[in-house]
């Protein structure tokens, strides 16, 4: 049988709308910084894409700076700011913040000084969604964009980070979203592109794919995609539950993304599960994919209070609009069979 891809939070399959937009952008030969007709055509496309992304983000009153991805946007937003964060954040955020905040067992973080903190909207491993407080300095919106409604202008935060490939756009393109009136010093200096905030000729092909993917994701949300995926998520969890409660689902009691399931069976290493599922034809992961291919104990789960040994026994299943119910049923059967074999070896 064909393989089933269940690692959408790492990289979602390229949307057909993004592929078409990128193909069309390849025929736009001008440089957006050139003043001739071809350059003006490229500039017009660039700004149209910026407006399209702003609409998807609810960020009409904000400034959008295109970057190579959310990691570069994080550097621009966080370097030198002296902000605090919790251990549930992505590594690209934790690298620039003091990890001095705590998450509770449900993955929630309480802030006493939002202006001095960075807090993600949604966690890539557990799917847990945070209630972002007004006045928050920076939020990683990457996993939420296209999966839950976002209205940046209403959030009252200073800056947001987004990336295209998490919602069906191309890899290598992202953006920093800045509240109107806010600014960041350019780290890449040169030609003065992106209003002087990020030098270098814009990746127009990637930007076109990003904007098209974001617009398509918003249409899916309006058509009820989140509700459909929530039903699939909850159905999968019911299939995987065991009567004695050995297997846990971190973050289950919190509001969370509609298409993310964290599965933890103490004693059964996540790395082993990933390999067994791969051999069975299913692509899943054991935490964030941004670890140079390494499988390690989840820092997110440790931050939520799980013991180090248990935090190494979780896998993540993430899917999207193209995932069929039967594919999740097949995964459940394969995983339950593997768990039964593991329990047999443990004498359980």
C-alpha positions in Angstrom: 0.0 0.0 0.0 1.1 3.6 -0.6 2.9 5.5 2.2 1.0 7.8 4.5 2.5 11.2 5.4 1.6 12.2 8.9 4.3 14.8 9.6 2.6 18.0 8.4 3.8 20.1 11.3 7.4 19.6 10.1 6.5 20.4 6.5 3.1 20.3 4.9 2.7 19.1 1.3 2.9 21.8 -1.3 -0.5 23.1 -2.1 -1.5 23.2 -5.7 -2.4 26.9 -5.4 1.2 27.6 -4.2 2.7 25.5 -7.0 0.6 27.4 -9.7 1.6 30.8 -8.2 5.2 29.9 -8.1 5.1 28.7 -11.7 3.5 32.0 -12.8 6.1 34.0 -10.8 8.9 32.3 -12.7 7.8 34.1 -15.8 8.1 37.5 -14.1 11.7 38.4 -15.1 12.2 41.8 -13.5 13.9 42.7 -10.3 11.4 44.4 -7.9 14.0 47.1 -7.2 14.4 48.0 -10.9 12.5 51.1 -12.2 11.8 49.8 -15.8 8.5 48.2 -16.8 9.7 44.7 -16.0 10.9 45.8 -12.6 7.7 47.5 -11.9 5.7 44.4 -12.8 7.9 42.4 -10.3 7.3 45.0 -7.7 3.6 45.0 -8.3 3.5 41.2 -7.8 5.6 41.5 -4.6 3.3 44.0 -3.1 0.2 42.1 -4.1 1.6 39.0 -2.3 2.3 41.2 0.7 -1.3 42.3 0.8 -2.5 38.7 0.3 -0.5 37.5 3.3 -1.6 40.5 5.4 -5.2 39.6 4.7 -4.6 36.0 5.7 -3.0 37.2 8.9 -5.5 39.9 9.7 -2.5 42.3 9.6 -3.7 45.1 7.4 -2.3 47.7 9.9 1.1 45.9 10.3 4.3 45.8 8.4 5.4 42.5 6.7 9.0 41.8 6.2 9.8 38.8 4.0 12.6 36.6 5.3 14.1 33.2 4.5 11.9 31.6 7.2 10.7 31.9 10.7 14.2 31.3 12.1 15.5 34.4 10.4 12.4 36.3 11.5 13.1 35.2 15.1 16.6 36.6 15.0 15.3 39.9 13.7 12.6 40.0 16.3 14.5 38.7 19.4 18.2 39.6 19.1 19.2 42.1 21.8 15.7 42.4 23.2 16.4 40.5 26.5 13.0 38.7 26.5 12.0 35.8 28.6 10.3 32.6 27.4 9.4 29.1 28.5 10.9 25.7 27.5 8.0 24.9 25.2 9.2 27.4 22.6 10.9 26.4 19.4 14.6 26.3 19.5 14.9 29.4 17.3 13.1 31.4 20.0 14.8 29.9 23.0 18.2 30.7 21.4 17.6 34.4 21.9 15.5 34.4 25.2 16.1 33.7 28.8 14.3 30.5 29.6 12.9 31.7 32.9 9.1 31.1 32.4 7.3 27.9 33.4 4.7 25.8 31.6 2.1 23.8 33.6 1.2 20.2 33.0 -1.3 21.2 30.3 1.3 23.2 28.4 0.0 26.6 29.4 2.2 29.5 30.3 1.1 32.4 32.6 2.8 35.8 32.1 3.1 38.6 34.6 4.9 40.9 32.2 3.9 40.3 28.6 6.0 43.2 27.3 9.1 41.3 28.4 8.2 37.9 27.0 8.0 35.8 23.9 5.1 33.3 23.8 4.1 31.0 20.9 0.5 30.8 19.7 0.6 27.0 19.2 3.0 24.3 20.0 4.4 22.1 17.2 4.6 18.9 19.3 1.5 19.0 21.5 -0.7 21.4 19.5 -1.5 23.3 22.7 -2.7 26.8 22.0 -1.9 29.8 24.2 -4.1 32.7 25.0 -1.8 35.5 24.0 -2.0 38.5 26.4 -2.2 42.0 25.1 1.1 43.8 25.1 3.1 40.6 24.4 6.4 41.5 22.8 6.8 38.6 20.3 4.8 35.5 19.3 5.8 32.6 17.1 2.6 32.2 15.0 4.1 29.6 12.7 2.1 26.6 13.7 -1.1 28.5 14.0 -1.2 30.2 10.7 -3.7 28.5 8.4 -4.8 26.1 11.1 -6.7 28.4 13.4 -8.1 31.9 12.8 -5.5 34.7 13.4 -6.2 38.5 13.6 -2.8 40.0 14.2 -4.1 43.6 14.4 -6.4 42.5 17.2 -3.8 40.5 19.2 -2.0 43.6 20.5 1.4 42.0 20.2 4.6 43.7 19.0 5.9 41.1 16.4 5.0 37.7 15.0 7.0 35.0 13.2 5.6 32.9 10.3 6.9 30.4 7.8 5.4 29.2 4.5 6.2 25.5 4.6 4.1 24.7 7.6 0.8 25.6 5.8 1.6 24.2 2.3 3.8 26.8 0.9 7.4 26.4 -0.2 10.4 25.9 2.1 12.9 28.8 2.5 10.4 31.7 2.8 8.9 33.3 5.9 8.1 36.7 7.3 8.4 38.9 10.3 5.2 40.7 11.1 5.6 44.1 13.0 2.9 46.1 14.7 2.4 49.4 13.0 5.0 51.9 14.3 7.3 49.1 15.5 10.7 48.6 13.9 13.8 46.4 14.0 17.3 47.2 12.9 18.4 45.4 9.7 20.7 42.4 10.3 21.2 42.0 6.5 22.5 45.3 5.2 23.0 46.2 1.6 20.5 47.3 -1.0 17.8 48.5 1.4 15.0 46.1 0.3 12.0 45.5 2.5 11.9 49.1 3.6 15.5 48.9 4.7 14.8 46.1 7.2 16.2 43.2 5.2 18.6 43.6 2.3 18.8 41.3 -0.6 16.7 40.7 -3.7 13.4 39.3 -2.6 12.6 35.6 -3.3 9.6 36.5 -5.5 8.9 32.9 -6.5 8.8 31.8 -2.8 6.8 34.8 -1.8 4.2 34.1 -4.5 3.9 30.5 -3.2 3.7 31.7 0.4 0.9 34.2 -0.3 -1.1 31.7 -2.4 -0.8 29.0 0.3 -1.9 31.4 3.0 -4.9 32.5 1.0 -5.9 28.9 0.3 -5.5 27.9 4.0 -7.8 30.8 4.9 -10.4 29.6 2.4 -10.2 26.2 3.9 -10.7 27.6 7.4 -13.8 29.5 6.3 -15.2 26.3 4.7 -14.9 24.4 8.0 -11.6 22.6 7.7 -10.7 23.0 11.3 -13.9 21.3 12.4 -13.3 18.4 10.0 -9.7 17.9 11.3 -10.8 18.2 14.9 -13.2 15.3 14.3 -10.4 13.2 12.8 -8.0 14.1 15.6 -10.5 13.0 18.3 -11.4 9.9 16.4 -7.7 8.9 16.2 -7.2 9.4 20.0 -10.2 7.3 20.8 -8.7 4.5 18.6 -5.4 4.7 20.4 -6.6 4.8 24.0 -6.0 1.8 26.1 -8.2 0.6 29.0 -5.4 0.8 31.6 -4.4 4.3 30.6 -0.8 3.6 29.9 -0.7 5.7 26.8 -1.1 9.4 27.4 -1.8 12.4 25.1 0.1 15.4 26.4 -1.9 18.6 26.2 -5.2 16.8 25.7 -7.0 18.9 28.3 -6.0 22.2 26.7 -7.3 23.9 23.6 -5.1 22.8 20.8 -4.6 22.6 17.1 -7.2 20.5 15.2 -4.7 18.2 13.5 -2.0 17.5 16.0 -1.8 14.5 18.4 1.1 13.9 20.8 1.2 10.2 21.9 3.3 9.1 24.9 3.6 5.5 26.1 6.1 5.4 29.0 9.0 3.0 28.4 8.5 2.7 24.6 11.1 5.0 23.1 9.8 7.5 20.6 12.8 6.8 18.3 11.8 3.1 18.2 8.2 4.0 17.4 9.2 6.4 14.6 11.4 3.7 12.9 8.7 1.0 13.3 6.0 3.2 11.8 8.4 4.2 9.0 8.9 0.6 8.1 5.1 0.1 8.2 4.7 2.9 5.7 3.8 5.9 8.0 5.9 9.1 8.4 5.6 10.5 11.9 8.0 12.3 14.1 9.4 12.4 17.7 9.2 16.1 18.4 10.4 19.1 16.4 12.1 18.4 13.0 14.6 21.2 13.5 17.2 19.1 15.2 19.4 18.1 12.3 17.7 14.7 12.0 18.4 13.8 15.6 15.8 12.1 17.8 16.1 13.3 21.4 14.0 13.6 24.5 11.4 16.3 24.1 12.3 19.6 25.7 8.6 20.6 25.4 7.4 17.7 27.5 10.2 18.2 30.0 9.0 21.8 30.3 5.5 20.5 31.0 6.8 18.4 33.9 7.3 15.0 32.3 10.3 13.0 33.5 13.2 12.9 31.1 12.7 9.2 30.4 9.0 9.7 29.6 9.7 12.8 27.5 11.7 10.5 25.2 8.8 8.2 24.6 6.5 10.5 22.7 5.7 10.7 19.0 3.7 13.3 17.1 1.1 12.7 14.5 0.2 15.7 12.4 -2.0 15.8 9.3 -4.0 18.1 7.1 -6.9 18.5 4.6 -5.6 15.9 2.2 -5.4 13.2 4.9 -8.2 10.6 4.5 -9.9 9.0 7.5 -8.9 5.6 6.2 -5.3 6.6 6.3 -5.5 7.5 10.0 -7.4 4.2 10.6 -4.5 2.3 8.9 -2.0 4.1 11.1 -4.0 3.3 14.3 -4.0 -0.4 13.4 -0.3 -0.4 12.7 0.6 1.5 15.8 -1.7 -0.6 18.0 -0.2 -3.8 16.6 3.3 -2.5 17.3 2.3 -1.5 20.8 0.9 -4.9 21.5 4.2 -6.5 20.4 6.1 -4.1 22.7 3.8 -4.8 25.6 4.3 -8.6 25.0 8.1 -8.2 25.2 7.6 -6.2 28.4 5.4 -8.9 29.9 2.5 -6.6 30.2 
